[in-house]
Amino acid sequence: MSCPGCEVGQGGVTLKVPEEDVEGVLRSLASARAVRWSGASTVSMPPDVFVARATYWQAFFDTSSWRVGLTGPDGADATDRPFDAFVEELPSVWIDELLARRGIQMAMQPIVDLTKGSVVACEMLVRATAPDGSFVSPHALFEAAREQSRLFALDRACRIEAIAAARRLPADWDVFVNFIPTAIYVPEHCLQSTFAAAEQYAVHPSRLVFEVVETERVDDVAHLRAILAFYRAKGVRYALDDFGEGYSDENMLRAISPDVVKLDRQYVDHVDRDPAKRRVAEGLARVAQSLDIRLLAEGVERPEEAKALLELGYTWQQGYLYARPSLEVPDGSIARLPRA
C-alpha cells in the first residue's frame, strides 16, 4: 500500500468539492500561492497548501463527498480517493499528540500602568510539555507545528486555552492573546471557536487584546486587515507586537492602525544608555501618539529603562522588573513600580 504522506510530498494535489462548497474553499485559499481552478469545482495546489488546510476544511465543511487526487513529479495523475480517508492516512505527528493530551498551559505576565501604579492586563504566554514532562520552548513548538502543517490547530488551541485561563483574572484586567495571521484562513470560521470560548468562560470580548505576531511572514496585508476588521466588529481590540526599526514596521503600523503597539524588547534593553535605541523609541512614540495608539514597552528589566521609557510616553510596561511569567495569577499591586 502506498503512503499518502510520502505521495503528498512529491507532486501536486487536486481537490474536487461539491458546488455548494466552492465559495468557502475559494476563500480559504485566497492567500495561498500556486492555486489553479479547472472547471467549476476542481482545484489544484502545492502539497503544503493542502496539508496546512486539511484540518480546517474538516472542521468547517462536510467533507464526506470530497475527493483528492495526486499529480506525480512526472505529471501523471493518480486515482483520486475520498478526502477523509486520505487525510486519516497522513502520518501522525507529535503536535497532534500534544493537543490530544492537552499538553498546553498558559503562563501569565502582568502589564502595568505606571499612571495608576497597578496591573491592568496580563499577556498569556504558551507553555508546553513533551510526553516525558520536559519543557518545549514556544519557538520550537510553533516551528514544529509549521513544519507538520498543524499551525491552524495549534494556534486555535492556544487561543482557547488563553481565554480559559483568563477567567481566573480580575474582571477589570485586559487579556493579551497572541495569534498568527497566516494560521487564519477565513475569520468567521477560524475564529468561531475563539468567541465560543469567550462566551463559555464568561470573558467579555471587550477585555481581549489580540496580538499580531510574525508580521514579517504576512504577505497579504489585505487579508490581515480583514481578520482585524472581524475582531473589531466583535468588540475586540488588537495590538501590533515587536515593533522595531524600519520602513516596513511603520508601514504596517499605519496600515492596520492597532489599538496598542509594543516596542520590541531589543530597543528597550539599555534604552537609557543607548542613543540609537532611544531614537527608535521616540520615533515610535511620535507616530503612535499621532494615530492615537497606546504605547507598551515589553522586556523592561531595569528601573532606569522604565524611567526613560516613561518619559517618552510608555505608561504601559511589561517585563521582569515587574514580574516573570507564572502559571499563577499575579499580584495586582506589583512592587518596584516607578510612579509617573
N, C-alpha and C positions, 0 to 999 in steps of 0.2 A: 504493500500500500504506500502511495506517495505521501510525503509530508507537506501539508499545506503551509506550514511555517517556512519550509525551505522554498517551496514554489513561489510564495508571495514575495520573496526577496529577489527573484531572478528576472521578472519581466514586469508587465503591467497588469492591472486589474480592471475588468469590465463588470459593471453593476447594472442589473436590469430591475426596474422597480415598477409597480403599478402606476397608472396615470395619476391617481389621486395623491401619490407621494412625491411626484416630480418637483413641485414647487418647494416643498420642505427640504428635499435633498439638494436642490439647486442653491438654496440659501445657505445650507450648511457647508457648501463647497465654495462659497463666494470668495473667500480669502485664500483658497488653495491654488497651487501652481499646476500647470500642465494638465488641466482637466478638459476633456473633449466630449461633447454630446454628439451622439449619432442616432438620428431618429428622435422620437418624442420622449422615450423613456429609458434609453441606454446611455450610460456614461462611462468613459474610461479614465483612469487616473494612475499616478505612480503608486507603488505598493505602500509607501509610508503614509500617504494621504488616506488611503483606505483603512489601514490598521488603526491610525490615530482616531478615526471617526466611528469605527465599528461599534464600540460600546455605546457611544452617543446614539447612533441610529437604533440600536436595540432598545434603548431606554425610552425613546420618544416616538417610535413607529411600530406598526405591526409588520414585522419583517418575515412573517411565515411564508409569504409568497415571493419573496425576493430571490434573485438568482445571482450567482457570482461566476464569472469566467476569468480565466488567466491567459495572458499572452506571454509566451516564452521569449527568450532573448533573440530567437531566430524569427520572431513574428508569428509563429504558429499559435493558433487558438486551441486551448484545452477545452474539453467538455465542461459546460457550466454545471453548477451544483447548488443545492439550497444554501442560502446565505447563513442561516443559523447553524447548520451542520458544519459549514466551513469555518465559521468563527469559533465554534466549540473545539475544533481540532487544532487551532493555533496553539503553539507551545505556551504552557503556563509559565508565569514569571513571578519573581518574589514580591513585586509590588502588589499583585493580586492577593498573595498570601497575607501580606501586612494589612491590607484593607479588610480582608475576611476576618482576621482575628482582632480588628480594631486596635492595631498597634500604634495609634497616633494619639498624642495628648497635646494640650496647648499650655505653654508657659505664658505668663502674663508679665509684661514690663510696663510700669506706670509712666504716664506722661503728665508732667506737672505744669501748672500755670503759675508763673512767678509773680503775676499781679495779684493772685489770690493766696499764694503760699500753700497750695494743696494739689492733690491729684485730681485731674479732670477726665482722664481716659486711661485705657490700657491697650497696648498692642498685643495681639495674640500671635505667638511665635510657635511654629510646629516643633514638636519633639517626637521622634520615632525610635522604636527599639527593634532590633533584629530578633529572630526566634531564640537566640541564645541569651537575650537580655541586654546585649551590648547596644550602645548609643549609635544611631545613624545620623550623621550631620545633615542639616537641611539641604545643603548644596548637593551632597551625594544622593540624597533621596530624590530630589527633583530631576537631577541629571539622569538617574536610573529610570525614572518614570518617562522621561522624554525618549530615552533610548528604547524603552519597551513599549512605546506608544500607549502609555497609561496616564498621560498628563491630565486629560479631561477627568478621569476617575479620581485621581489623587487630589487635584485642585478642588473638585466638588466636595470630597470627603473632608478636606481641611477647612473649607468654609463652613460646613455644617458643624464640625467639631468646635470651631471657634465660637459659633453662635451658641452652641450648647454650653460651653464654658462661661459665656458672658452672663448667663442667668445668675451666676454666683456673685457678680459685681454689684455695687450700689447702683440704684436705678438712675442716678443723675450722672453717671460716668459714660463717656463715649467709648465705643469699641472699634479699634482699628483692626481690619482684617485684610490680609494680603490676597491678591488674586492675579492670575496670569492671563492677560488678554488673549493670547494665542490658544488658550485652552477653552475658550468660549466661542462657539460657532454661531448659534442663534440665541440671543439673550433671553427671549421669553421661554425657551426650552431649557437652556443650560442653567439658568438662574432660578428656575421654578422651585427646585429643592431648597435653595438658599432662603427664599421668602417663606416657604412652608416651615422650615426650621425656626425662623424668627417668630412665626405665629405659634408654633408648638411650644417654644421655650419662653414665650412672652417677652421677647426682646423687641422693643418698638423700632421700626426701621429708622426713625429719626436719630437713634443712638449710633447707628452703624456708619463707619467711615471706611470705604473700601480703598485699599492702597494699590495703585497700579505699579506692578513690579515688572522688571525685564523689558522696559520700554525700548531698549536697544534692539530687541528682537521683533518689534512691531513694524511691519512693512506697510500695513493698511491702516492709516490713521482714521480714515472714514469709518472703518469697522469698529475701531476703538471708540470713536465718538458715539457710535450707535449704542454700544454697550453702556457707556456712561450716561447717555440720554435716558436709557431704560432705567438705570439706577436712580437717576434724579427724579424721574416720573413716579418712582415708588417712594420718594421721600428720603432716599439715602444720599449721603454725601460721599465724596471721593477725594483721595489725596494722590499726589504725584511723589513717588518715593525716589530717594537717591539722586536729587538734583545736583548737578555738578557744573563744570565749566564748559562752555562751548555753545556754538550756534544752534546745534540740534536740540539741546536741552531747552533753550529759551524758546525755540520754535514750538516744541512740544507743550511747554507751559502755556503759551498763547493759544495754541490750537485746541487744547482740551479744557482750559480755564478751570482748574480744580478748586475745591474749597480750601484745601490745605496743601502746602508744598514742604517737603522735607529736604533740608540741606544735607548732602552726603557727608558721612562721618569723616571722610578724608579731609574735608575742608573745616571740620570742627576741631580736629586734633591740633592743639597748639595754635589755634587761630589768634590767640592773644599775643603771640610772638612772631607770627609769620605774616608779613605784609601782603604777600600774594594771596594767601588764603583769606585774609580779611577783605581783600578787594572782591573776591568771588562772593563772599557772604554779603557784602554791601550791595553788590550788583543784583543779587537775587532779591534782597530786601527791597530795593527800589522798584524792581519790576513787579514783585508780588503786591506791594502796597499800592501801586498804581492800578492794579487789577482787582483790588480788594480780596486778596488771597491770604489766608492765615499762614504765618511762618512757624515752622517747627524744626528745631535742631536736634539731630539724633547723634548718639555716641559721645555725649558730654561726660567727661571723666574727671575734670579738674575744676575747682571753683573759679580759677582765672578764666577758663574758657566760658563758663556760664556767665560770668560778669560781662566779658567782652561781647558775647552774643546778645545778651540782654540790652546792652547799649545800642545795638543795631536793630532792635525790634523783635528779637526772637524770644517772645514771652513764654511760648510753649517749648519745653525742653524734655529730653529723654536720654537716659544713659546710666552708666554705673555710678556716677556721682550720687544719683538719687536711689537707685535700686537695680539689682540684677534681675533678669527674668526668673520667675519662680512659678511652680505649679500651684502655689498658694496665693490667695487674694492679697495684694499688697496693702500695707498700712496707708490709710488716706492722708495722714499728716507726716509726710516724709521729712526726716531730719536733713540738715545741711542745705536748706533752701536759701540761696542768696536772694533776699527780697528785693522787689523792684522799688 
